[in-house]
């Protein structure tokens, strides 16, 4: 089993296989989810005091806040997959 990591900004890294969704924090349901997780100590704030731009939802029920745009986090996850795919092609 491969272990892929995603840099979510400021040196913070999460396991790609544990992320279910990467969403924008603007909608009311996501704001409620973030508050519920904060109240239940399931929130991980990786924004370093900056504005939250992406909310990562993990399969463990934890919610992770990032100061990066959701598209940036998703692109970083895809870039890792593409790099792995290319390196496997080179080995063949």
Beta strands, then each sheet from edge to edge (+ up, - down):
strand 1: 5-9
strand 2: 12-15
strand 3: 19-23
strand 4: 43-45
strand 5: 54-58
strand 6: 63-66
sheet 1: 1+ 2-
sheet 2: 3+ 5- 6+ 4+
end
